[in-house]
Amino acid sequence: MDLTLLAALAGEAGAPASLQAEIASANTARHAFELCTDAGLAGVAALLCRRAADALARLAGTGVEVGAVLLGFDGALLAAHPPLVEAR
């Protein structure tokens, strides 16, 4: 995972420069997300999924619906783009 990208996405989500620097120098992506969680910064995972889905859509071309899902190490859903809708 490109930690510089995660730091930039954290900036888009409102992270101060000091947190962005910590994220960019984190040991792993998991560590970077822990820094975001500890700082109360929400939305980085959703921004990452949006970025991934947009890149996939460009590669897939027209007529193909794509999405991206980010799961935690425990299998819990962290984010998805487009957002997932629960079955009723």
N, C-alpha and C positions, 0 to 999 in steps of 0.2 A: 504494500500500500504506500502510495506517495504521501508522506506526512506533510509535505509542503502544501499539497492540495487540501488535506484535512485542515491545516491551519488557515488556509484561505477561506474555506467553507465556514470555519468557525468565525472568522471575521465577518462574513456575510450574515451569520446568525447573531452577531452583536458582541463577539468576544473582544476584550481589550487586547492591545498589542502584546502585553506581557503574557497573556494566556496563549495567544497565537504562537509566540516564540517557544513556550513550553511544549506545545503540541508539535511544532516542527522538529523539536529535538527529543521527542518521546522515543522510548525504546521500541515500541510496537504500536500498531493501530489500536490494539486493545488498550494499551496504556493511554493513548491519545483520547480515546472515548471515555476512559475513566477520569481523565483530567476535565473533560467537558462536564461529565456528570457531577463531579465534586464541586465544580464552579457553578452548578445550576444552569448550565447552558443547554437549552433544548433546541432541536431542529437540525443539528449537524448531520445526523443519520438520514433524515428526510432529504436534505439538500444533496447528500451523496447519492442516494437512490435516484433522485431526479436527474442528476448529472449522468449517472450510468444509463438510465432509461433513454435519455436523449441521445447518447452516443450509440446505443444499440439500435435505436430507431433510424439513425442516419445510415448505419451499416446494413440494416435489413431492407431499407427502401420502402416504397409505398406498398400498401396492401397487407402489411404484417403488423399486428399489434404486439408490442413488446412492453415489458415492465421489469422492474428490479425490486428485489426483496433483500433486506439485510437482517440476518439472524444473529443473536448473541451466542456465546459459547454454550449456553444452556438450552439453545434451541428457541428461545423466546423471540418473537417478532420485535425488532427495533424500529424498522421503518419499511415503507414500501412506496413505490411510485409506478403507476397511479395508486392512490390509497386503496387498500383492500376493503371490501364491504363484507361484513359478517352475514352468513346465511341466516335466514329467519325460519 
